[in-house]
Amino acid sequence: MKINAQPVRGTKDFLPNEAELRDYVQGKIADTYKQYGFQKIGTPAMEDIERLNKSDGGENLAMIFKILKRGQKLDLAKEGLTEDDLVDSGLRYDLTMPLSRYYANNRQFLNMPFKSIQIDRVFRAERPQKGRLREFFQCDIDIIGDSSNNAEMELIAATTSALDNIGFTDFTLRINDRRLLTDMIKSAGFGDDDVMPVCIIFDKLDKIGLDGVKDELLGKGYAAEKVEKFIAVISAADDEESALAAAEGFASDASVVEKMRQVLRFAREIAYGRFNVVYDKSLVRGMGYYTGMVFEIVSPKFGSSVAGGGRYDNMIGKFTGMETPACGFSIGFERIVTILLDNGFTVPGAGEKKAFLFEKGIDSASLAAVIREAMEERKKGVRVLVAQMNKNKKFQKEQLGKEGYSEFKEFYKEDLKH
């Protein structure tokens, strides 16, 4: 009986051309970040389930892939089994909580502020769709130990530069602050305990619209007058300066608005027309761990965000017991690659590719001669494939041509004897 060869739902096999594109994009992103002084680190794909469950990941907590206990720790004969009896770890759903644990465990070896790069796989048990898989890569940079908005500005500069360096243009940087959003929600009459539930619903704005947000809030039992006031404030069609002036009216800390103005000015000064910058009072970002400024990059080529992040000053302190400021920005790698593939992007500067095709049945000395010649070409920077010649040589060359091989050299037994 044949075994099903399809990859697990929500995962994907990558053919050589796409794998090459993915390597190129990851390399460009990593090189850009390193130019900004960030350092690459690595963390395990698995984390303790208790840490994952307490990581304030919003709705992502419901999408954790949980791992069964192993060996003697797993007792299936026990009566009344609960999840705690079966599970003790899970796969990470993002790279922020693992970074926080990493910093707490290794901070004695790290310089401050610590600027990290993580480019690695994460896992979410969600409904697969275009640009959204269950196993996917994130490209994160984070700055730990800088409480000023210099961190936000440097993250914005590095991330937009990375996108620019892979030829990604025509995007919009949206910026908001969770503190302003919290004050806006509370100004409508909601209490402290209501802020996060309202944020979770409001984060669906792009998917369900204002009417959908209103219906969900009312469905949760919130008073109609509070909901109406909140919807009126958030939907007011005011220009940026008017919106910021209004924010000063309800902000519990006026300096938050001034910092917003500073970051907006900075982002526009470095944009040089490459991208748009807007203050978006409706921007939430789904993670519950954000404590301050949040940002997102959206592209008309995809229809949703392709990068996002923000400040999360409280997470690391859960591990260290000390207040530690932190801020990060993550590129949605899979969405970027999807856009590039849809637009027929090809890896630039891949170098010349030649194929050396040898006749079937040549002896080892003759093959060594072919390999030696190929090695000389490789020293010049040429990529050389050495392969046995197929019976249908024309079709073989056509297929290799699709892979970028532009020059072919054929080796026959008779020629190699001389």
C-alpha positions in Angstrom: 0.0 0.0 0.0 1.4 3.4 -1.0 2.1 5.9 1.7 0.8 9.4 1.2 3.7 11.6 0.1 1.9 15.0 0.6 3.5 17.2 3.4 1.6 17.7 6.6 -1.3 20.2 6.1 -0.1 23.7 6.6 3.5 22.9 5.6 5.2 23.0 2.3 8.0 21.4 0.2 10.2 23.9 -1.7 11.5 23.2 -5.2 15.1 24.3 -6.0 14.1 27.7 -7.5 12.0 28.7 -4.5 14.5 27.4 -2.1 17.2 29.5 -3.7 14.9 32.6 -3.5 14.3 31.9 0.1 18.0 31.6 0.9 18.6 34.9 -1.0 15.9 36.8 0.8 17.0 35.5 4.2 20.6 36.4 3.4 19.7 39.9 2.3 17.7 40.5 5.5 20.4 39.1 7.8 23.2 41.1 6.0 21.2 44.3 6.4 20.6 43.7 10.1 24.3 42.9 10.7 25.2 46.2 9.0 23.1 47.9 11.8 25.1 46.1 14.5 22.6 43.3 15.3 23.9 39.9 16.2 22.4 36.6 15.2 21.4 34.1 17.9 19.5 30.8 18.0 16.9 29.4 20.4 15.2 25.9 20.5 12.0 25.3 18.6 10.5 23.8 21.8 9.6 25.7 25.0 8.2 24.7 28.3 4.4 24.7 28.1 4.0 26.9 31.2 6.2 29.6 29.7 4.2 29.5 26.4 0.9 29.6 28.2 1.9 32.7 30.3 3.5 34.6 27.4 0.6 37.0 26.6 0.4 35.9 23.0 -3.2 36.8 22.5 -5.2 34.4 20.3 -2.0 32.6 19.4 -2.1 30.8 22.7 -5.0 28.8 21.3 -2.8 27.7 18.3 0.2 26.2 20.2 1.4 22.8 19.0 1.6 20.9 22.2 4.1 18.0 22.7 3.4 14.9 24.7 5.6 13.9 27.6 8.1 11.3 26.9 9.0 7.9 28.3 8.1 7.2 31.9 6.7 10.8 32.3 3.7 9.8 30.1 1.4 7.4 32.0 -1.6 6.7 29.8 -2.9 4.2 32.3 -3.7 7.0 34.8 -7.4 7.6 35.4 -8.9 11.1 34.8 -6.1 12.3 32.6 -5.8 16.0 32.1 -3.7 18.0 29.7 -1.1 18.6 32.4 -0.7 14.9 32.7 0.1 14.6 29.0 1.9 17.8 27.9 5.0 19.5 29.3 6.3 21.4 26.3 5.2 23.0 23.0 6.5 24.5 19.7 7.1 28.2 19.8 4.5 30.3 18.1 6.8 33.3 17.7 10.4 34.3 18.5 9.7 37.0 21.2 9.1 34.9 24.2 12.0 32.6 23.4 14.2 35.7 23.1 13.1 36.9 26.5 13.9 33.5 28.1 17.2 33.5 26.2 18.2 36.9 27.5 17.3 36.0 31.1 19.4 32.8 30.8 22.4 34.4 29.1 22.4 38.1 30.1 25.8 37.8 31.9 27.4 37.2 28.5 25.7 39.9 26.5 26.5 43.6 26.0 23.8 46.2 26.7 21.8 47.3 24.9 21.6 43.9 23.3 20.7 43.9 19.6 19.6 40.5 18.3 18.7 38.8 15.0 16.6 35.7 14.9 15.7 34.1 11.6 14.0 30.8 12.3 10.9 28.6 12.1 7.8 29.1 14.2 4.6 27.0 14.4 0.9 27.9 14.7 -2.0 25.4 14.5 -4.1 27.8 12.4 -6.1 27.5 9.2 -3.6 27.5 6.3 -4.1 30.1 3.6 -2.0 32.0 1.0 1.1 33.4 2.8 0.1 31.8 6.1 1.3 28.3 6.9 1.5 26.3 10.1 5.3 26.1 9.9 6.9 29.3 8.7 9.9 31.6 9.1 10.0 34.9 11.0 12.9 37.4 10.6 13.1 39.3 13.9 15.3 42.0 15.2 15.1 43.2 18.8 16.8 45.8 21.1 16.9 44.9 24.8 17.9 47.5 27.4 17.0 50.8 25.6 13.9 52.5 27.1 14.2 55.5 24.8 12.4 55.8 21.4 15.8 55.5 19.8 15.1 51.8 19.8 11.9 52.2 17.8 13.6 54.5 15.3 16.5 52.2 14.7 14.2 49.1 14.3 12.2 51.1 11.8 15.3 52.1 9.9 16.8 48.6 9.8 13.5 46.9 8.8 12.7 49.3 6.0 16.3 49.1 4.8 16.0 45.3 4.7 12.9 45.4 2.6 14.5 48.0 0.3 17.5 45.8 -0.1 15.5 42.9 -1.5 13.7 45.2 -3.9 10.5 45.5 -1.9 8.8 48.9 -2.5 5.5 50.7 -2.3 4.6 49.9 1.3 3.1 51.8 4.2 4.5 52.0 7.7 1.7 52.3 10.2 2.5 53.5 13.8 0.4 53.6 17.0 1.0 53.3 20.7 -0.8 50.8 23.0 -0.9 53.4 25.7 -2.8 55.8 23.5 -5.1 53.0 22.4 -5.7 52.1 26.1 -6.5 55.6 27.0 -8.9 55.9 24.1 -10.7 52.8 25.2 -10.9 53.9 28.8 -12.1 57.4 27.7 -15.1 55.7 26.2 -16.0 54.3 29.7 -14.4 50.9 29.6 -12.6 49.7 32.7 -9.0 48.4 33.1 -10.1 44.8 32.8 -11.9 45.5 29.6 -8.9 46.9 27.7 -7.4 43.7 26.5 -10.7 42.0 25.5 -11.7 45.1 23.6 -8.2 45.2 21.9 -8.6 41.6 20.8 -11.9 42.3 19.2 -10.8 45.6 17.7 -7.7 43.9 16.2 -10.2 42.2 13.8 -11.1 45.5 12.2 -9.5 44.7 8.9 -11.4 41.4 8.6 -14.8 42.3 10.0 -15.1 46.1 9.7 -16.4 48.6 12.2 -19.9 47.1 12.1 -18.4 43.7 13.0 -16.3 45.2 15.8 -19.4 46.9 17.2 -21.5 43.7 17.0 -18.9 41.7 18.8 -18.5 44.2 21.5 -22.2 44.4 22.1 -22.3 40.6 21.9 -19.8 40.4 24.8 -22.3 42.4 26.9 -20.6 45.8 26.9 -22.9 48.8 27.4 -24.2 50.3 24.2 -23.2 53.8 25.1 -19.6 52.8 25.7 -19.5 50.9 22.4 -21.0 53.8 20.5 -18.6 56.3 22.0 -15.6 54.1 21.2 -16.7 53.5 17.6 -17.3 57.2 17.2 -13.8 58.1 18.4 -12.0 55.5 16.4 -13.9 56.1 13.2 -13.5 59.9 13.2 -12.1 61.0 9.8 -9.6 63.5 11.1 -6.2 64.3 9.7 -3.0 63.2 11.5 -2.4 66.4 13.5 -6.0 66.6 14.6 -5.9 62.9 15.7 -2.7 63.5 17.7 -4.2 66.7 19.2 -7.3 64.7 20.2 -5.0 62.0 21.7 -3.4 64.7 23.9 -6.9 65.3 25.3 -7.3 61.8 26.6 -3.7 60.6 27.0 -2.7 59.9 30.6 0.9 60.8 29.6 1.3 63.7 27.2 4.9 62.6 26.5 3.6 59.6 24.6 2.1 61.8 22.0 5.3 63.8 21.6 7.3 60.6 21.2 4.8 59.6 18.5 5.5 62.8 16.7 9.2 62.3 16.9 9.1 58.8 15.5 6.8 59.8 12.7 9.1 62.7 11.7 12.1 60.4 11.9 10.4 57.7 9.7 9.5 60.3 7.1 13.0 61.7 7.0 14.6 58.3 6.2 11.8 57.3 3.8 13.0 59.5 0.9 9.7 58.7 -0.8 10.4 54.9 -0.7 7.5 54.2 1.6 4.6 56.0 3.2 4.3 56.7 7.0 1.0 57.2 8.8 -0.2 57.5 12.4 -2.9 54.9 12.6 -5.0 55.1 15.8 -6.7 51.9 14.9 -3.6 49.8 14.9 -3.6 47.2 17.7 -1.2 44.3 16.9 -2.6 41.1 18.3 -0.1 40.1 20.9 -1.0 40.9 24.5 2.5 41.6 25.6 2.9 44.9 23.8 3.2 47.8 26.3 4.0 50.9 24.2 4.6 51.9 20.5 3.5 49.3 17.9 4.1 49.4 14.2 3.2 47.5 11.1 4.1 47.5 7.4 1.3 46.8 4.9 1.6 46.2 1.2 -1.1 46.7 -1.5 0.5 43.6 -3.2 -0.6 41.3 -0.3 -3.6 43.0 1.3 -2.4 42.7 4.9 0.7 43.2 7.0 4.1 42.0 5.9 6.0 43.1 9.0 5.1 44.2 12.5 6.3 44.7 16.0 6.4 47.0 19.0 7.6 47.5 22.6 7.2 44.8 25.2 8.8 46.2 28.4 7.2 43.7 30.8 8.0 40.3 29.4 11.7 39.9 30.3 11.0 41.0 33.9 8.8 37.9 34.3 12.1 35.8 33.9 14.5 38.1 35.7 12.4 39.9 38.3 13.9 43.2 37.0 12.3 45.8 34.7 14.0 45.4 31.3 12.9 47.5 28.3 12.6 45.6 25.0 11.4 46.4 21.5 11.3 44.3 18.3 10.3 44.3 14.7 9.5 41.1 12.7 9.3 40.6 8.9 6.7 38.2 7.7 9.1 36.2 5.6 6.6 33.9 4.0 4.4 36.8 2.8 7.4 38.6 1.3 8.5 35.5 -0.6 4.9 35.0 -1.8 4.8 38.5 -3.2 8.1 38.1 -4.9 7.1 34.8 -6.4 3.8 36.2 -7.7 5.7 39.1 -9.3 8.2 36.7 -11.1 11.2 37.9 -9.0 14.4 36.2 -9.9 17.6 36.1 -7.7 20.0 38.7 -9.1 23.7 38.2 -9.5 23.5 34.4 -9.1 26.5 34.0 -11.3 27.1 32.0 -14.5 25.9 28.5 -14.5 27.4 25.8 -16.7 26.5 22.1 -17.1 29.2 19.5 -17.9 27.4 16.4 -19.4 29.5 13.3 -19.7 28.7 10.1 -21.7 27.5 7.1 -19.8 30.2 4.5 -19.2 33.3 6.7 -18.9 35.9 5.3 -16.6 37.0 6.8 -13.2 40.1 8.5 -14.7 38.0 10.2 -17.3 35.4 11.3 -14.8 38.2 12.7 -12.6 39.4 14.8 -15.6 35.8 16.2 -16.0 35.7 17.0 -12.3 39.1 18.7 -12.4 38.0 21.0 -15.3 34.8 21.8 -13.4 36.8 22.7 -10.3 38.9 25.2 -12.3 35.7 26.9 -13.5 34.3 27.0 -10.0 37.5 28.9 -8.8 36.4 31.6 -11.3 33.0 31.9 -9.6 31.1 29.8 -12.1 28.5 27.3 -10.8 29.2 24.0 -12.6 26.9 21.0 -12.6 28.5 17.7 -13.5 26.0 15.1 -14.6 25.6 12.0 -16.8 24.2 12.7 -20.2 20.6 11.4 -20.7 19.4 9.5 -23.7 17.1 12.5 -24.5 19.9 15.1 -24.4 17.7 17.9 -25.9 15.1 17.5 -23.2 17.8 17.4 -20.5 19.2 20.7 -21.7 15.8 22.3 -21.8 15.1 21.3 -18.2 18.5 22.6 -17.1 17.9 25.8 -19.0 14.8 26.4 -16.9 17.1 26.2 -13.8 19.4 28.9 -15.2 22.1 26.8 -16.9 23.1 28.8 -20.0 26.2 27.0 -21.2 26.7 23.2 -21.8 29.8 21.2 -22.5 29.6 17.6 -23.5 32.3 14.9 -22.7 32.5 11.7 -24.7 34.5 8.5 -24.0 36.5 8.9 -27.2 37.5 12.5 -26.4 38.5 11.8 -22.9 41.0 9.1 -23.9 43.3 11.8 -25.4 
